[in-house]
Amino acid sequence: AQSVTQLDSHVSVSEGTPVLLRCNYSSSYSPSLFWYVQHPNKGLQLLLKYTSAATLVKGINGFEAEFKKSETSFHLTKPSAHMSDAAEYFCVVSGSGTYKYIFGTGTRLKVLA
Amino acid sequence: EPEVTQTPSHQVTQMGQEVILRCVPISNHLYFYWYRQILGQKVEFLVSFYNNEISEKSEIFDDQFSVERPDGSNFTLKIRSTKLEDSAMYFCASSEDRVSSTDTQYFGPGTRLTVL
């Protein structure tokens, strides 16, 4: 069975400092991994996805994530936080003969001025 | 940019009543999904739908739930007799293709269902 664990439910950073949102996955097969962001009253927006083509994945708005098979991790990073990054972030795994998404519990990012 | 839309944004109903949640997927997409998120819990898969059939469903999706694509644009989720525990945010999603599991699902903003 597949699962994802988001290690922090809340993360606070100061504007201009780096962001790290942690995600570990469990999968019997080579997984597909995604990060989605949800701003208040908005839908879930895709930030980036890992499809086995490259372990370092670049997404929108300066975010990137690195797939590390040995650590079963897919952490999301951004070099410099912006106030507009404040939102909830979801790590998602899919694959293994199913197309349904399995979500992590989410990490709420707060950006301090 | 095309978006998935959902109506209503908030639905309040009495226990035992039927509700229909509506979604308009992106127009050229062929695969449709419903997920839900109970407050404070994970987003959970309910059902996927393709070619007018359910292609996969979770154990949550029991006989009280049904889905339908009544016309060329809408995709609906019906709960026949709502229970208190059905209170949740319901997300609709669609994807263009399902050649592989890397196909991106595009999500709507959700409908918050409150059962009293």
gemmi code that builds the backbone of each chain (N, CA, C; Angstrom):
import gemmi

chains = {
    "A": [
        ("ALA", (0.853, -1.195, 0.000), (0.000, 0.000, 0.000), (0.884, 1.239, 0.000)),
        ("GLN", (0.393, 2.266, -0.642), (1.142, 3.508, -0.720), (0.693, 4.465, 0.372)),
        ("SER", (1.610, 5.306, 0.800), (1.259, 6.343, 1.767), (2.277, 7.475, 1.685)),
        ("VAL", (1.893, 8.614, 2.199), (2.822, 9.727, 2.352), (2.694, 10.287, 3.752)),
        ("THR", (3.794, 10.749, 4.282), (3.817, 11.366, 5.596), (4.430, 12.752, 5.474)),
        ("GLN", (3.675, 13.745, 5.844), (4.211, 15.100, 5.897), (4.595, 15.361, 7.341)),
        ("LEU", (5.867, 15.638, 7.532), (6.449, 15.583, 8.859), (6.106, 16.783, 9.730)),
        ("ASP", (5.653, 17.862, 9.121), (5.318, 19.070, 9.871), (3.913, 19.523, 9.509)),
        ("SER", (3.084, 19.747, 10.492), (1.742, 20.245, 10.189), (1.757, 21.764, 9.986)),
        ("HIS", (2.690, 22.453, 10.637), (2.829, 23.895, 10.498), (4.310, 24.248, 10.371)),
        ("VAL", (4.606, 25.172, 9.465), (5.954, 25.700, 9.317), (5.857, 27.218, 9.220)),
        ("SER", (6.688, 27.911, 9.995), (6.749, 29.377, 9.923), (8.134, 29.805, 9.494)),
        ("VAL", (8.207, 30.691, 8.529), (9.493, 31.223, 8.078), (9.350, 32.737, 7.931)),
        ("SER", (10.459, 33.412, 7.958), (10.454, 34.850, 7.687), (10.559, 35.085, 6.184)),
        ("GLU", (9.965, 36.147, 5.732), (10.048, 36.491, 4.314), (11.512, 36.624, 3.905)),
        ("GLY", (11.854, 36.015, 2.777), (13.218, 36.081, 2.277), (14.105, 34.945, 2.736)),
        ("THR", (13.622, 34.123, 3.656), (14.421, 32.979, 4.130), (13.966, 31.699, 3.422)),
        ("PRO", (14.805, 30.647, 3.472), (14.454, 29.420, 2.742), (13.258, 28.683, 3.345)),
        ("VAL", (12.579, 27.956, 2.471), (11.446, 27.124, 2.876), (11.825, 25.657, 2.677)),
        ("LEU", (11.489, 24.835, 3.670), (11.649, 23.389, 3.557), (10.396, 22.731, 4.103)),
        ("LEU", (9.676, 22.030, 3.252), (8.496, 21.268, 3.665), (8.806, 19.797, 3.391)),
        ("ARG", (8.680, 18.980, 4.434), (9.183, 17.618, 4.343), (8.085, 16.600, 4.051)),
        ("CYS", (8.440, 15.641, 3.201), (7.500, 14.588, 2.819), (8.269, 13.284, 2.667)),
        ("ASN", (7.795, 12.238, 3.310), (8.316, 10.895, 3.105), (7.213, 10.029, 2.526)),
        ("TYR", (7.579, 9.122, 1.666), (6.574, 8.287, 1.020), (6.875, 6.822, 1.273)),
        ("SER", (5.855, 6.022, 1.053), (6.002, 4.574, 1.101), (5.293, 4.010, -0.120)),
        ("SER", (6.030, 3.212, -0.896), (5.437, 2.645, -2.107), (6.185, 1.388, -2.492)),
        ("SER", (5.438, 0.389, -2.901), (6.067, -0.859, -3.338), (6.640, -0.738, -4.743)),
        ("TYR", (6.172, 0.228, -5.470), (6.589, 0.387, -6.849), (7.226, 1.765, -7.021)),
        ("SER", (7.715, 2.018, -8.177), (8.240, 3.346, -8.467), (7.081, 4.332, -8.485)),
        ("PRO", (7.044, 5.238, -7.550), (5.851, 6.085, -7.420), (5.883, 7.310, -8.322)),
        ("SER", (4.732, 7.900, -8.503), (4.621, 9.261, -9.011), (4.328, 10.136, -7.805)),
        ("LEU", (5.017, 11.248, -7.718), (4.891, 12.122, -6.558), (4.586, 13.544, -7.009)),
        ("PHE", (3.766, 14.200, -6.236), (3.303, 15.539, -6.573), (3.318, 16.409, -5.317)),
        ("TRP", (3.458, 17.699, -5.542), (3.167, 18.690, -4.517), (2.075, 19.618, -5.051)),
        ("TYR", (1.047, 19.793, -4.215), (-0.038, 20.716, -4.529), (-0.074, 21.798, -3.455)),
        ("VAL", (-0.567, 22.966, -3.840), (-0.738, 24.070, -2.904), (-2.209, 24.497, -2.920)),
        ("GLN", (-2.690, 24.861, -1.750), (-4.059, 25.364, -1.655), (-4.057, 26.692, -0.926)),
        ("HIS", (-4.393, 27.738, -1.650), (-4.609, 29.039, -1.032), (-6.056, 29.114, -0.564)),
        ("PRO", (-6.349, 29.963, 0.412), (-7.711, 30.055, 0.945), (-8.751, 30.252, -0.145)),
        ("ASN", (-9.800, 29.449, -0.082), (-10.925, 29.537, -1.012), (-10.548, 29.273, -2.464)),
        ("LYS", (-9.446, 28.577, -2.655), (-9.014, 28.220, -4.008), (-8.901, 26.703, -4.108)),
        ("GLY", (-8.849, 26.230, -5.356), (-8.637, 24.802, -5.567), (-7.206, 24.408, -5.298)),
        ("LEU", (-6.957, 23.120, -5.365), (-5.605, 22.592, -5.219), (-4.847, 22.807, -6.525)),
        ("GLN", (-3.729, 23.498, -6.428), (-2.948, 23.832, -7.629), (-1.659, 23.026, -7.642)),
        ("LEU", (-1.352, 22.431, -8.784), (-0.129, 21.651, -8.901), (1.089, 22.558, -8.878)),
        ("LEU", (2.038, 22.242, -7.980), (3.313, 22.950, -7.945), (4.348, 22.252, -8.820)),
        ("LEU", (4.435, 20.927, -8.659), (5.402, 20.159, -9.422), (5.080, 18.675, -9.300)),
        ("LYS", (5.702, 17.879, -10.194), (5.494, 16.435, -10.121), (6.767, 15.702, -10.513)),
        ("TYR", (6.963, 14.562, -9.903), (8.086, 13.681, -10.190), (7.579, 12.513, -11.013)),
        ("THR", (8.252, 12.296, -12.170), (7.789, 11.240, -13.060), (8.906, 10.278, -13.428)),
        ("SER", (9.967, 10.266, -12.670), (11.147, 9.394, -12.846), (12.103, 9.869, -13.930)),
        ("ALA", (11.810, 10.993, -14.560), (12.719, 11.497, -15.592), (13.945, 12.165, -14.976)),
        ("ALA", (13.755, 12.858, -13.871), (14.865, 13.556, -13.222), (14.554, 13.628, -11.741)),
        ("THR", (15.575, 13.463, -10.918), (15.329, 13.422, -9.473), (15.101, 14.806, -8.887)),
        ("LEU", (15.656, 15.840, -9.527), (15.412, 17.212, -9.074), (14.348, 17.815, -9.986)),
        ("VAL", (13.247, 18.172, -9.384), (12.108, 18.645, -10.158), (11.876, 20.118, -9.857)),
        ("LYS", (11.765, 20.903, -10.884), (11.479, 22.332, -10.705), (10.007, 22.573, -10.986)),
        ("GLY", (9.427, 23.420, -10.153), (8.012, 23.718, -10.314), (7.773, 25.198, -10.503)),
        ("ILE", (6.541, 25.573, -10.243), (6.179, 26.978, -10.421), (6.572, 27.789, -9.198)),
        ("ASN", (6.653, 29.092, -9.400), (6.896, 30.046, -8.302), (8.198, 29.788, -7.551)),
        ("GLY", (9.194, 29.215, -8.215), (10.505, 29.031, -7.607), (10.643, 27.816, -6.709)),
        ("PHE", (9.618, 26.996, -6.618), (9.695, 25.781, -5.802), (10.408, 24.656, -6.554)),
        ("GLU", (11.060, 23.809, -5.803), (11.616, 22.595, -6.372), (11.597, 21.484, -5.330)),
        ("ALA", (11.733, 20.254, -5.801), (11.730, 19.110, -4.900), (12.699, 18.080, -5.431)),
        ("GLU", (13.314, 17.350, -4.520), (14.274, 16.331, -4.901), (13.785, 14.963, -4.462)),
        ("PHE", (13.699, 14.051, -5.412), (13.315, 12.675, -5.123), (14.556, 11.908, -4.662)),
        ("LYS", (14.503, 11.381, -3.451), (15.616, 10.593, -2.917), (15.087, 9.217, -2.560)),
        ("LYS", (15.390, 8.270, -3.438), (14.865, 6.910, -3.238), (15.430, 6.274, -1.985)),
        ("SER", (16.698, 6.506, -1.729), (17.345, 5.869, -0.569), (16.740, 6.355, 0.741)),
        ("GLU", (16.212, 7.572, 0.739), (15.613, 8.143, 1.945), (14.078, 8.138, 1.860)),
        ("THR", (13.540, 7.646, 0.784), (12.087, 7.684, 0.492), (11.508, 9.058, 0.827)),
        ("SER", (12.190, 10.083, 0.299), (11.747, 11.448, 0.598), (11.506, 12.228, -0.684)),
        ("PHE", (10.689, 13.247, -0.542), (10.377, 14.151, -1.652), (10.104, 15.516, -1.033)),
        ("HIS", (11.124, 16.130, -0.484), (10.972, 17.392, 0.239), (10.851, 18.560, -0.734)),
        ("LEU", (10.039, 19.516, -0.356), (9.795, 20.715, -1.167), (10.615, 21.865, -0.613)),
        ("THR", (11.294, 22.587, -1.483), (12.126, 23.704, -1.042), (11.904, 24.924, -1.917)),
        ("LYS", (12.269, 26.059, -1.325), (12.281, 27.318, -2.070), (13.349, 28.189, -1.429)),
        ("PRO", (14.213, 28.798, -2.199), (15.344, 29.530, -1.614), (14.921, 30.743, -0.782)),
        ("SER", (13.833, 31.397, -1.196), (13.468, 32.643, -0.541), (11.949, 32.777, -0.490)),
        ("ALA", (11.406, 32.759, 0.712), (9.950, 32.798, 0.867), (9.393, 34.173, 0.580)),
        ("HIS", (8.199, 34.148, -0.006), (7.470, 35.382, -0.276), (6.159, 35.317, 0.487)),
        ("MET", (5.626, 36.481, 0.813), (4.369, 36.504, 1.575), (3.268, 35.719, 0.874)),
        ("SER", (3.283, 35.751, -0.448), (2.241, 35.058, -1.203), (2.365, 33.536, -1.152)),
        ("ASP", (3.441, 33.034, -0.576), (3.609, 31.577, -0.434), (2.820, 31.014, 0.739)),
        ("ALA", (2.288, 31.867, 1.569), (1.514, 31.393, 2.717), (0.281, 30.642, 2.226)),
        ("ALA", (0.197, 29.363, 2.579), (-0.859, 28.486, 2.059), (-0.704, 27.121, 2.716)),
        ("GLU", (-1.554, 26.180, 2.299), (-1.403, 24.792, 2.733), (-0.820, 23.991, 1.578)),
        ("TYR", (0.123, 23.139, 1.908), (0.840, 22.363, 0.902), (0.618, 20.867, 1.148)),
        ("PHE", (0.309, 20.164, 0.058), (0.019, 18.737, 0.155), (1.002, 17.940, -0.698)),
        ("CYS", (1.559, 16.920, -0.095), (2.372, 15.946, -0.809), (1.454, 14.791, -1.203)),
        ("VAL", (1.589, 14.314, -2.436), (0.662, 13.313, -2.979), (1.456, 12.211, -3.675)),
        ("VAL", (1.023, 10.982, -3.505), (1.634, 9.856, -4.216), (0.562, 9.162, -5.038)),
        ("SER", (0.979, 8.654, -6.180), (0.081, 7.893, -7.048), (0.884, 6.795, -7.713)),
        ("GLY", (0.192, 5.853, -8.335), (0.889, 4.818, -9.064), (0.517, 3.426, -8.588)),
        ("SER", (1.307, 2.453, -8.990), (1.086, 1.056, -8.621), (-0.245, 0.530, -9.118)),
        ("GLY", (-0.579, 0.871, -10.365), (-1.787, 0.336, -10.963), (-3.047, 1.080, -10.600)),
        ("THR", (-2.914, 2.161, -9.876), (-4.084, 2.973, -9.556), (-3.806, 4.419, -9.901)),
        ("TYR", (-4.844, 5.118, -10.269), (-4.676, 6.524, -10.622), (-5.169, 7.454, -9.526)),
        ("LYS", (-5.667, 6.873, -8.445), (-6.132, 7.745, -7.374), (-4.936, 8.370, -6.688)),
        ("TYR", (-5.160, 9.539, -6.174), (-4.144, 10.229, -5.418), (-4.272, 9.850, -3.936)),
        ("ILE", (-3.129, 9.688, -3.302), (-3.089, 9.501, -1.853), (-2.383, 10.712, -1.275)),
        ("PHE", (-3.097, 11.417, -0.425), (-2.618, 12.696, 0.092), (-1.943, 12.547, 1.450)),
        ("GLY", (-0.968, 13.424, 1.679), (-0.484, 13.631, 3.029), (-1.454, 14.512, 3.790)),
        ("THR", (-1.156, 14.727, 5.052), (-2.054, 15.491, 5.921), (-1.950, 16.990, 5.718)),
        ("GLY", (-0.954, 17.423, 4.945), (-0.830, 18.850, 4.659), (0.108, 19.559, 5.624)),
        ("THR", (0.768, 20.586, 5.112), (1.611, 21.470, 5.928), (1.167, 22.900, 5.674)),
        ("ARG", (0.831, 23.582, 6.746), (0.425, 24.983, 6.602), (1.657, 25.857, 6.746)),
        ("LEU", (1.969, 26.598, 5.711), (3.131, 27.483, 5.697), (2.702, 28.897, 6.046)),
        ("LYS", (3.357, 29.438, 7.034), (3.136, 30.831, 7.432), (4.398, 31.612, 7.117)),
        ("VAL", (4.247, 32.763, 6.490), (5.393, 33.600, 6.144), (5.284, 34.902, 6.927)),
        ("LEU", (6.295, 35.158, 7.725), (6.295, 36.323, 8.605), (7.015, 37.494, 7.937)),
        ("ALA", (6.435, 38.673, 8.096), (7.039, 39.872, 7.494), (8.293, 40.292, 8.234)),
    ],
    "B": [
        ("GLU", (-6.759, 30.553, -18.215), (-6.435, 29.137, -18.042), (-7.699, 28.386, -17.604)),
        ("PRO", (-7.994, 27.256, -18.245), (-9.199, 26.492, -17.874), (-9.140, 26.045, -16.419)),
        ("GLU", (-10.301, 26.026, -15.786), (-10.375, 25.634, -14.386), (-11.526, 24.658, -14.169)),
        ("VAL", (-11.401, 23.876, -13.123), (-12.521, 23.065, -12.654), (-13.339, 23.946, -11.715)),
        ("THR", (-14.639, 23.964, -11.927), (-15.503, 24.762, -11.051), (-16.462, 23.846, -10.304)),
        ("GLN", (-16.872, 24.298, -9.121), (-17.783, 23.513, -8.294), (-18.854, 24.417, -7.709)),
        ("THR", (-20.067, 23.882, -7.661), (-21.168, 24.606, -7.018), (-21.993, 23.642, -6.180)),
        ("PRO", (-22.554, 24.125, -5.066), (-22.283, 25.425, -4.469), (-20.948, 25.423, -3.735)),
        ("SER", (-20.522, 26.555, -3.252), (-19.296, 26.590, -2.463), (-19.558, 26.074, -1.050)),
        ("HIS", (-20.779, 26.267, -0.577), (-21.140, 25.783, 0.754), (-22.586, 25.298, 0.718)),
        ("GLN", (-22.809, 24.098, 1.231), (-24.140, 23.500, 1.268), (-24.431, 23.064, 2.700)),
        ("VAL", (-25.557, 23.522, 3.208), (-25.995, 23.093, 4.534), (-27.263, 22.266, 4.356)),
        ("THR", (-27.318, 21.109, 5.001), (-28.467, 20.241, 4.838), (-28.794, 19.561, 6.157)),
        ("GLN", (-30.000, 19.051, 6.237), (-30.415, 18.297, 7.414), (-30.076, 16.829, 7.211)),
        ("MET", (-29.731, 16.169, 8.290), (-29.456, 14.732, 8.262), (-30.605, 13.991, 7.606)),
        ("GLY", (-30.273, 13.054, 6.711), (-31.293, 12.278, 6.027), (-31.720, 12.844, 4.686)),
        ("GLN", (-31.338, 14.092, 4.423), (-31.691, 14.710, 3.145), (-30.703, 14.303, 2.052)),
        ("GLU", (-31.172, 14.387, 0.832), (-30.314, 14.129, -0.322), (-29.620, 15.421, -0.740)),
        ("VAL", (-28.359, 15.298, -1.130), (-27.650, 16.459, -1.671), (-26.982, 16.071, -2.980)),
        ("ILE", (-26.866, 17.031, -3.848), (-26.138, 16.852, -5.107), (-25.091, 17.944, -5.195)),
        ("LEU", (-23.864, 17.520, -5.326), (-22.759, 18.447, -5.494), (-22.377, 18.449, -6.968)),
        ("ARG", (-22.147, 19.637, -7.486), (-21.933, 19.762, -8.926), (-20.535, 20.238, -9.252)),
        ("CYS", (-20.056, 19.755, -10.365), (-18.704, 20.064, -10.820), (-18.751, 20.242, -12.335)),
        ("VAL", (-17.996, 21.200, -12.822), (-17.775, 21.315, -14.258), (-16.294, 21.100, -14.502)),
        ("PRO", (-15.925, 19.930, -15.011), (-14.504, 19.651, -15.276), (-13.980, 20.489, -16.444)),
        ("ILE", (-12.689, 20.445, -16.652), (-12.076, 21.109, -17.798), (-12.572, 20.419, -19.067)),
        ("SER", (-12.875, 21.202, -20.082), (-13.718, 20.732, -21.181), (-13.159, 19.557, -21.981)),
        ("ASN", (-11.875, 19.436, -22.160), (-11.355, 18.325, -22.962), (-10.884, 17.154, -22.117)),
        ("HIS", (-11.179, 17.204, -20.829), (-10.753, 16.121, -19.942), (-11.737, 14.963, -19.994)),
        ("LEU", (-11.185, 13.770, -19.794), (-11.981, 12.561, -19.934), (-12.158, 11.791, -18.631)),
        ("TYR", (-11.368, 12.134, -17.621), (-11.356, 11.365, -16.379), (-11.745, 12.290, -15.241)),
        ("PHE", (-12.606, 11.801, -14.384), (-13.177, 12.651, -13.345), (-13.105, 11.948, -11.998)),
        ("TYR", (-12.957, 12.754, -10.964), (-12.706, 12.219, -9.629), (-13.460, 13.037, -8.579)),
        ("TRP", (-13.787, 12.371, -7.480), (-14.240, 13.066, -6.280), (-13.357, 12.639, -5.107)),
        ("TYR", (-13.002, 13.644, -4.305), (-12.256, 13.439, -3.076), (-13.004, 14.183, -1.981)),
        ("ARG", (-12.724, 13.821, -0.738), (-13.293, 14.610, 0.351), (-12.247, 14.790, 1.449)),
        ("GLN", (-12.456, 15.849, 2.225), (-11.574, 16.118, 3.354), (-12.434, 16.487, 4.557)),
        ("ILE", (-12.515, 15.578, 5.502), (-13.156, 15.887, 6.774), (-12.241, 16.830, 7.535)),
        ("LEU", (-12.825, 17.779, 8.228), (-12.048, 18.804, 8.922), (-10.967, 18.185, 9.799)),
        ("GLY", (-9.744, 18.623, 9.558), (-8.631, 18.146, 10.369), (-8.055, 16.816, 9.920)),
        ("GLN", (-8.607, 16.256, 8.841), (-8.124, 14.953, 8.359), (-7.561, 15.071, 6.940)),
        ("LYS", (-7.064, 13.950, 6.443), (-6.468, 13.923, 5.104), (-7.523, 14.064, 4.017)),
        ("VAL", (-7.087, 14.511, 2.862), (-7.913, 14.420, 1.656), (-7.970, 12.947, 1.252)),
        ("GLU", (-9.193, 12.431, 1.047), (-9.384, 11.005, 0.759), (-10.057, 10.825, -0.600)),
        ("PHE", (-9.592, 9.862, -1.335), (-10.186, 9.506, -2.627), (-11.554, 8.857, -2.401)),
        ("LEU", (-12.530, 9.260, -3.218), (-13.838, 8.621, -3.185), (-14.058, 7.739, -4.421)),
        ("VAL", (-13.908, 8.341, -5.611), (-14.316, 7.631, -6.816), (-13.664, 8.256, -8.031)),
        ("SER", (-13.429, 7.415, -9.040), (-13.007, 7.925, -10.345), (-13.989, 7.431, -11.395)),
        ("PHE", (-14.084, 8.171, -12.492), (-15.165, 7.961, -13.464), (-14.616, 8.211, -14.851)),
        ("TYR", (-14.910, 7.278, -15.753), (-14.447, 7.411, -17.129), (-15.436, 6.726, -18.051)),
        ("ASN", (-15.728, 7.358, -19.157), (-16.588, 6.755, -20.168), (-17.929, 6.314, -19.569)),
        ("ASN", (-18.455, 7.182, -18.720), (-19.767, 6.961, -18.091), (-19.823, 5.767, -17.148)),
        ("GLU", (-18.660, 5.411, -16.640), (-18.622, 4.302, -15.681), (-17.689, 4.639, -14.537)),
        ("ILE", (-17.979, 4.079, -13.380), (-17.035, 4.162, -12.278), (-15.862, 3.238, -12.587)),
        ("SER", (-14.649, 3.784, -12.532), (-13.479, 2.955, -12.812), (-12.782, 2.504, -11.531)),
        ("GLU", (-12.961, 3.246, -10.472), (-12.375, 2.855, -9.194), (-13.141, 3.576, -8.089)),
        ("LYS", (-13.311, 2.917, -6.949), (-13.958, 3.584, -5.817), (-13.337, 3.097, -4.521)),
        ("SER", (-13.454, 3.917, -3.512), (-12.908, 3.550, -2.214), (-14.000, 2.920, -1.364)),
        ("GLU", (-13.576, 2.421, -0.207), (-14.552, 1.805, 0.701), (-15.520, 2.829, 1.284)),
        ("ILE", (-15.129, 4.100, 1.207), (-16.027, 5.159, 1.679), (-17.246, 5.272, 0.764)),
        ("PHE", (-17.041, 5.034, -0.499), (-18.057, 5.243, -1.532), (-19.039, 4.074, -1.504)),
        ("ASP", (-19.982, 4.136, -0.549), (-20.932, 3.035, -0.412), (-22.210, 3.333, -1.196)),
        ("ASP", (-23.259, 2.582, -0.922), (-24.502, 2.700, -1.699), (-25.193, 4.048, -1.526)),
        ("GLN", (-24.788, 4.814, -0.529), (-25.375, 6.129, -0.336), (-24.850, 7.160, -1.343)),
        ("PHE", (-23.751, 6.819, -1.986), (-23.123, 7.735, -2.926), (-23.379, 7.279, -4.365)),
        ("SER", (-23.495, 8.239, -5.250), (-23.539, 7.915, -6.666), (-22.959, 9.093, -7.443)),
        ("VAL", (-22.471, 8.796, -8.637), (-21.930, 9.841, -9.509), (-22.586, 9.721, -10.869)),
        ("GLU", (-22.590, 10.853, -11.552), (-23.264, 10.891, -12.837), (-22.667, 12.006, -13.680)),
        ("ARG", (-22.658, 11.770, -14.973), (-22.310, 12.846, -15.904), (-23.565, 13.046, -16.745)),
        ("PRO", (-24.461, 13.898, -16.284), (-25.783, 13.998, -16.908), (-25.779, 14.652, -18.291)),
        ("ASP", (-24.745, 15.403, -18.567), (-24.646, 16.041, -19.884), (-23.170, 16.161, -20.230)),
        ("GLY", (-22.854, 16.917, -21.241), (-21.475, 16.973, -21.693), (-20.542, 17.809, -20.850)),
        ("SER", (-21.101, 18.484, -19.827), (-20.231, 19.374, -19.074), (-20.225, 19.115, -17.567)),
        ("ASN", (-21.322, 18.649, -17.008), (-21.394, 18.499, -15.557), (-21.005, 17.110, -15.087)),
        ("PHE", (-20.510, 17.068, -13.865), (-20.187, 15.807, -13.200), (-20.686, 15.967, -11.770)),
        ("THR", (-21.585, 15.076, -11.342), (-22.229, 15.286, -10.051), (-21.943, 14.145, -9.079)),
        ("LEU", (-21.975, 14.505, -7.804), (-21.890, 13.545, -6.716), (-23.179, 13.671, -5.910)),
        ("LYS", (-23.889, 12.568, -5.763), (-25.131, 12.565, -4.999), (-24.941, 11.744, -3.734)),
        ("ILE", (-25.400, 12.299, -2.641), (-25.466, 11.545, -1.388), (-26.935, 11.400, -1.063)),
        ("ARG", (-27.416, 10.171, -1.006), (-28.875, 9.933, -0.939), (-29.479, 10.339, 0.396)),
        ("SER", (-28.857, 9.967, 1.460), (-29.392, 10.233, 2.795), (-28.212, 10.635, 3.675)),
        ("THR", (-28.035, 11.926, 3.818), (-26.808, 12.404, 4.457), (-26.754, 12.049, 5.937)),
        ("LYS", (-25.538, 11.814, 6.397), (-25.272, 11.554, 7.807), (-24.388, 12.684, 8.338)),
        ("LEU", (-24.343, 12.798, 9.648), (-23.494, 13.834, 10.246), (-22.041, 13.693, 9.790)),
        ("GLU", (-21.599, 12.435, 9.682), (-20.206, 12.186, 9.318), (-19.890, 12.468, 7.851)),
        ("ASP", (-20.901, 12.821, 7.058), (-20.644, 13.238, 5.680), (-20.201, 14.695, 5.599)),
        ("SER", (-20.266, 15.407, 6.702), (-19.803, 16.805, 6.712), (-18.325, 16.840, 6.370)),
        ("ALA", (-17.983, 17.556, 5.326), (-16.609, 17.574, 4.818), (-16.515, 18.577, 3.676)),
        ("MET", (-15.273, 18.799, 3.231), (-15.043, 19.523, 1.981), (-14.933, 18.488, 0.878)),
        ("TYR", (-15.677, 18.656, -0.183), (-15.665, 17.724, -1.301), (-14.994, 18.395, -2.496)),
        ("PHE", (-13.957, 17.743, -3.011), (-13.209, 18.257, -4.154), (-13.490, 17.401, -5.388)),
        ("CYS", (-13.740, 18.080, -6.469), (-13.835, 17.440, -7.774), (-12.506, 17.649, -8.498)),
        ("ALA", (-12.109, 16.690, -9.318), (-10.887, 16.818, -10.105), (-11.104, 16.186, -11.467)),
        ("SER", (-10.311, 16.625, -12.424), (-10.365, 15.993, -13.738), (-8.961, 15.898, -14.309)),
        ("SER", (-8.778, 14.941, -15.211), (-7.495, 14.810, -15.902), (-7.756, 14.500, -17.360)),
        ("GLU", (-6.784, 14.889, -18.168), (-6.961, 14.776, -19.606), (-6.829, 13.338, -20.067)),
        ("ASP", (-5.880, 12.649, -19.438), (-5.526, 11.333, -19.934), (-5.135, 10.476, -18.759)),
        ("ARG", (-5.042, 9.192, -18.954), (-4.580, 8.319, -17.869), (-3.653, 7.251, -18.429)),
        ("VAL", (-2.859, 7.696, -19.386), (-1.891, 6.757, -19.954), (-0.949, 6.269, -18.869)),
        ("SER", (-0.622, 7.175, -17.980), (0.216, 6.780, -16.853), (-0.272, 7.482, -15.610)),
        ("SER", (0.217, 7.029, -14.498), (-0.200, 7.630, -13.232), (0.405, 8.996, -13.010)),
        ("THR", (1.228, 9.453, -13.976), (1.799, 10.791, -13.827), (0.861, 11.863, -14.345)),
        ("ASP", (-0.256, 11.458, -14.919), (-1.170, 12.469, -15.443), (-1.703, 13.333, -14.327)),
        ("THR", (-1.660, 14.623, -14.572), (-2.018, 15.575, -13.533), (-3.519, 15.684, -13.379)),
        ("GLN", (-3.966, 15.663, -12.146), (-5.364, 15.934, -11.852), (-5.498, 17.403, -11.478)),
        ("TYR", (-6.506, 18.036, -12.032), (-6.790, 19.449, -11.781), (-8.015, 19.524, -10.879)),
        ("PHE", (-7.866, 20.271, -9.802), (-8.881, 20.275, -8.754), (-9.715, 21.552, -8.771)),
        ("GLY", (-10.969, 21.401, -8.389), (-11.821, 22.549, -8.147), (-11.604, 23.095, -6.748)),
        ("PRO", (-12.285, 24.213, -6.420), (-12.097, 24.864, -5.114), (-12.798, 24.164, -3.971)),
        ("GLY", (-13.672, 23.204, -4.281), (-14.332, 22.452, -3.232), (-15.717, 22.954, -2.896)),
        ("THR", (-16.533, 22.049, -2.373), (-17.831, 22.381, -1.789), (-17.793, 21.941, -0.335)),
        ("ARG", (-18.056, 22.887, 0.539), (-18.110, 22.524, 1.961), (-19.524, 22.087, 2.287)),
        ("LEU", (-19.674, 20.811, 2.666), (-20.972, 20.259, 3.040), (-21.066, 20.189, 4.558)),
        ("THR", (-22.124, 20.792, 5.078), (-22.394, 20.739, 6.512), (-23.728, 20.042, 6.716)),
        ("VAL", (-23.691, 18.937, 7.469), (-24.906, 18.175, 7.761), (-25.283, 18.417, 9.216)),
        ("LEU", (-26.509, 18.907, 9.414), (-26.959, 19.240, 10.778), (-27.884, 18.163, 11.344)),
    ],
}
model = gemmi.Model(1)
for chain_id, residues in chains.items():
    chain = gemmi.Chain(chain_id)
    for i, (resn, *xyz) in enumerate(residues, 1):
        res = gemmi.Residue()
        res.name, res.seqid = resn, gemmi.SeqId(i, " ")
        for name, pos in zip(("N", "CA", "C"), xyz):
            atom = gemmi.Atom()
            atom.name, atom.element = name, gemmi.Element(name[0])
            atom.pos, atom.b_iso = gemmi.Position(*pos), 0.0
            res.add_atom(atom)
        chain.add_residue(res)
    model.add_chain(chain)
structure = gemmi.Structure()
structure.add_model(model)
structure.setup_entities()
